[in-house]
Amino acid sequence: MKILIVEDSVKMREMIKNVLTNSVTEFFECCDGIKALNAYAKYKPDWVLMDIRMKEMDGIRATQQIMTDYPHAKVLMVTNYDEPSLRKEAKEAGACGYILKDNLLKIRRFIHL
């Protein structure tokens, strides 16, 4: 399984990789939504784990663009923000799910590892 982690915190990217390391064959990483668009096109990952708040382009806009270009993409939002409005925006953008960073183990269950 190939995973693209889109997260502006290097430490959080490492934590996510540690949770998934036994089941994932390849990790790709980037730190903002613009880079995520390019990385998705290049690597065609099985899943994208997308943060919401990032500098250049936020994760909701990046998810929307990925889903427009690749309708079968699977994007899971992984964030600190538990706001109903953000959950709604993520769903409308095409995200498959929404997980809070305080329980990264849920990622494994969500993507069936």
SEDRENRO-542648 format. One line per 10 residues: number of its first residue (from 1); for each residue z, y negated, x of N, C-alpha, C. Coordinates in Angstrom, 3 decimals, padded with zeros to 6 digits. Atoms other than C-alpha are relative to their C-alpha. Layout:
N
NUM	Z Y X Z Y X Z Y X | ...
END
This chain:
113
1	000.000 001.177 000.840 000.000 000.000 000.000 000.000 -001.244 000.888 | 000.092 001.260 -000.740 -000.913 -003.482 001.262 000.667 -001.112 -000.820 | -000.759 001.064 000.656 001.385 -006.412 000.441 -000.249 -001.327 000.715 | 000.082 001.363 -000.515 000.765 -010.134 000.896 001.264 -000.737 -000.437 | -001.217 000.771 000.284 004.017 -012.118 001.144 -000.323 -001.467 000.214 | 000.254 001.444 -000.064 003.593 -015.817 000.361 001.350 -000.685 -000.188 | -001.382 000.514 -000.028 006.868 -017.482 001.298 000.127 -000.966 001.161 | -000.114 000.993 -001.070 007.689 -020.612 003.285 001.165 000.247 000.949 | -001.125 -000.323 -000.868 010.887 -019.153 004.774 -000.289 001.276 000.795 | 000.228 -001.162 -000.862 010.331 -016.842 007.748 001.108 001.035 -000.213
11	-001.144 -000.899 000.189 013.801 -015.376 007.223 -000.145 000.807 -001.298 | 000.174 -000.699 001.274 013.047 -014.516 003.585 -001.159 000.993 000.085 | 001.106 -000.955 -000.178 009.713 -012.922 004.543 000.501 001.253 000.708 | -000.568 -001.144 -000.724 011.613 -010.695 006.982 000.885 000.842 -000.917 | -000.869 -000.730 000.928 014.152 -009.767 004.313 -000.829 000.828 -000.983 | 000.868 -000.714 000.935 011.385 -008.805 001.879 -000.638 001.201 000.703 | 000.606 -001.108 -000.746 009.655 -006.706 004.537 001.012 001.111 000.252 | -001.041 -001.013 -000.228 012.936 -004.934 005.317 000.260 000.847 -001.244 | -000.213 -000.728 001.254 013.346 -003.979 001.660 -001.148 000.973 -000.272 | 001.191 -000.786 000.346 009.798 -002.576 001.468 -000.566 000.843 001.134
21	000.625 -000.538 -001.202 009.150 -001.321 004.977 -000.334 001.483 -000.037 | 000.257 -001.441 000.001 009.337 002.432 004.292 -001.179 000.406 -000.871 | 001.030 -000.388 000.954 006.700 002.365 001.544 -001.310 -000.772 000.138 | 001.171 000.866 -000.113 004.207 -000.278 002.631 -000.730 000.296 001.307 | 000.787 -000.299 -001.201 001.378 000.464 005.055 -000.361 -001.254 000.785 | 000.366 001.238 -000.683 000.414 -003.148 005.798 000.632 -001.198 -000.697 | -000.497 001.281 000.504 002.058 -006.543 005.409 -000.895 -001.106 000.539 | 000.662 001.234 -000.404 000.236 -009.846 005.498 000.919 -001.117 -000.465 | -000.933 001.076 000.319 002.148 -013.109 005.474 -000.670 -001.351 000.113 | 000.375 001.409 -000.145 001.548 -016.789 004.892 001.078 -000.853 -000.647
31	-001.108 000.881 000.374 003.657 -019.825 004.123 -000.307 -000.987 -001.119 | 000.269 000.886 001.129 001.872 -021.674 001.310 -001.159 000.530 -000.834 | 001.004 -000.461 000.951 -000.467 -021.295 -001.628 -001.430 -000.103 000.492 | 001.367 000.141 -000.513 -003.588 -022.577 000.118 -000.326 001.150 000.945 | 000.210 -001.126 -000.912 -003.205 -020.004 002.873 -000.051 001.326 -000.772 | 000.007 -001.206 000.815 -002.539 -017.381 000.181 -001.388 000.280 -000.576 | 001.347 -000.181 000.547 -005.978 -017.960 -001.346 -000.919 000.619 001.046 | 000.823 -000.541 -001.090 -007.648 -017.323 001.994 000.427 001.415 000.378 | -000.508 -001.325 -000.370 -005.404 -014.349 002.811 -000.377 001.040 -001.053 | 000.375 -000.960 001.044 -006.094 -012.724 -000.544 -001.466 000.383 000.141
41	001.433 -000.268 -000.142 -009.845 -013.065 -000.077 -000.278 000.895 001.206 | 000.229 -000.761 -001.230 -009.627 -011.611 003.432 000.547 001.428 -000.079 | -000.687 -001.289 -000.079 -007.183 -008.718 002.913 -000.017 000.821 -001.287 | -000.015 -000.683 001.303 -007.421 -007.825 -000.809 001.227 000.918 -000.132 | -001.218 -000.814 000.076 -003.779 -006.662 -000.981 000.171 000.648 -001.372 | -000.320 -000.651 001.273 -002.474 -004.321 -003.655 000.924 -000.869 -000.846 | -000.941 000.904 000.671 000.294 -006.810 -004.493 000.156 -001.273 000.806 | -000.386 001.270 -000.616 001.071 -010.454 -003.786 001.413 -000.301 -000.475 | -001.365 000.421 000.320 004.744 -011.441 -003.637 000.041 -001.490 000.276 | 000.249 001.439 -000.075 004.594 -015.168 -004.341 001.244 -000.823 -000.310
51	-001.044 000.995 000.235 007.252 -017.838 -003.933 -000.570 -001.078 -000.926 | 000.501 001.063 000.877 007.027 -020.794 -006.313 -000.085 -001.330 000.736 | -000.012 001.335 -000.606 008.038 -023.901 -004.408 -000.358 000.076 001.483 | 000.482 000.052 -001.385 006.022 -024.435 -001.227 -000.692 -001.338 000.196 | 000.479 001.352 -000.314 004.631 -027.507 000.529 -001.429 -000.304 -000.447 | 001.402 000.368 000.214 000.827 -027.483 000.397 -000.478 000.270 -001.428 | 000.371 -000.374 001.363 000.222 -025.657 -002.878 001.086 000.924 -000.518 | -001.074 -000.839 000.534 002.879 -024.181 -005.128 -000.538 001.359 -000.444 | 000.366 -001.364 000.322 002.887 -020.532 -006.086 -000.623 000.176 -001.368 | 000.600 -000.112 001.333 001.997 -021.097 -009.721 -001.478 -000.367 000.064
61	001.414 000.385 -000.144 -001.212 -022.940 -008.840 -000.769 001.046 000.804 | 000.667 -001.013 -000.814 -002.037 -020.360 -006.174 -000.238 001.273 -000.818 | 000.156 -001.178 000.860 -001.445 -017.516 -008.653 -001.139 -000.204 -000.976 | 001.065 000.302 000.963 -003.683 -019.185 -011.199 -001.378 000.111 000.650 | 001.287 -000.045 -000.692 -006.476 -019.548 -008.647 -000.366 001.424 000.411 | 000.256 -001.399 -000.367 -006.127 -015.981 -007.364 -000.453 000.782 -001.230 | 000.347 -000.731 001.215 -006.254 -014.652 -010.920 -001.365 -000.417 -000.542 | 001.330 000.455 000.413 -009.323 -016.764 -011.689 -001.075 000.675 000.841 | 000.980 -000.579 -000.914 -011.141 -015.447 -008.631 000.024 001.530 000.009 | -000.188 -001.465 -000.071 -009.758 -011.876 -008.776 000.836 000.442 -001.204
71	-000.754 -000.291 001.227 -008.777 -010.982 -012.368 000.855 001.266 000.035 | -000.792 -001.230 -000.081 -007.419 -007.566 -011.344 001.130 -000.090 001.037 | -001.077 000.186 -000.979 -005.028 -009.015 -008.740 001.350 000.206 -000.678 | -001.366 -000.171 000.499 -001.332 -008.231 -009.106 000.909 -000.923 000.800 | -000.873 000.989 -000.626 001.023 -011.106 -008.381 001.377 000.100 -000.640 | -001.394 -000.016 000.433 004.797 -010.883 -008.597 000.679 -001.236 000.574 | -000.713 001.183 -000.462 006.739 -014.134 -008.426 001.367 000.433 000.526 | -001.295 -000.300 -000.617 009.756 -013.891 -006.091 000.591 -001.355 000.378 | -000.466 001.380 -000.101 011.840 -017.047 -006.333 001.508 -000.131 -000.175 | -001.398 000.342 000.246 015.252 -018.682 -006.418 000.198 -000.687 -001.346
81	-000.074 000.855 001.182 014.445 -020.598 -009.601 -000.080 000.811 -001.288 | -000.086 -000.749 001.250 015.564 -019.019 -012.864 -000.092 -000.965 -001.180 | 000.213 000.989 001.057 014.113 -021.616 -015.198 -001.013 000.542 -001.001 | 000.937 -000.510 001.016 012.488 -020.600 -018.496 -001.387 -000.646 000.089 | 001.309 000.664 -000.074 009.736 -023.189 -018.021 -000.842 000.557 001.145 | 000.743 -000.585 -001.121 008.789 -021.731 -014.621 -000.435 001.430 -000.304 | 000.379 -001.349 000.409 008.833 -018.200 -016.019 -001.247 -000.050 -000.902 | 001.133 000.155 000.919 006.466 -019.348 -018.759 -001.265 -000.390 000.762 | 001.158 000.426 -000.789 004.154 -021.127 -016.300 -000.550 001.141 000.844 | 000.428 -001.134 -000.829 004.067 -018.071 -014.035 -000.762 001.015 -000.847
91	000.662 -000.955 000.889 003.158 -015.803 -016.932 -001.367 -000.526 -000.422 | 001.266 000.601 000.406 000.457 -018.207 -018.126 -001.003 -000.023 001.153 | 000.883 000.004 -001.179 -000.933 -018.330 -014.561 -000.541 001.393 000.296 | 000.474 -001.361 -000.189 -001.307 -014.542 -014.647 000.921 000.908 000.787 | -000.949 -000.843 -000.742 001.757 -013.275 -012.773 000.406 001.198 -000.850 | -000.411 -001.249 000.666 002.725 -009.690 -013.630 001.495 000.039 -000.273 | -001.446 -000.025 000.142 006.422 -010.409 -013.276 000.651 -001.113 000.773 | -000.782 001.107 -000.547 009.173 -012.693 -012.077 001.341 000.565 000.433 | -001.240 -000.565 -000.541 012.029 -011.612 -009.810 000.729 -001.063 000.811 | -000.806 000.949 -000.766 014.877 -013.636 -008.362 000.339 000.571 001.373
101	-000.240 -000.413 -001.386 015.525 -013.528 -004.626 001.395 000.567 000.222 | -001.351 -000.523 -000.199 019.184 -012.649 -005.133 000.074 001.516 -000.205 | 000.040 -001.460 000.126 018.114 -009.065 -005.916 -001.386 000.513 000.386 | 001.307 -000.410 -000.502 015.135 -008.156 -003.738 -000.303 001.471 -000.250 | 000.240 -001.421 000.270 015.605 -004.451 -004.474 -000.818 000.208 -001.280 | 000.788 -000.098 001.230 014.039 -005.108 -007.885 -001.495 000.029 000.300 | 001.421 -000.028 -000.364 010.725 -005.599 -006.087 -000.472 001.447 000.076 | 000.374 -001.416 -000.153 010.661 -001.885 -005.220 -000.238 000.647 -001.356 | 000.143 -000.595 001.335 011.176 -000.883 -008.828 -001.198 -000.582 -000.726 | 001.089 000.650 000.731 008.673 -003.400 -010.125 -001.362 000.500 000.456
111	001.319 -000.435 -000.489 005.809 -002.327 -007.869 -000.057 001.510 000.213 | -000.030 -001.465 000.047 006.792 001.346 -008.222 -000.004 000.657 001.376 | -000.145 -000.633 -001.309 007.853 002.201 -004.682 001.132 001.008 -000.034
END
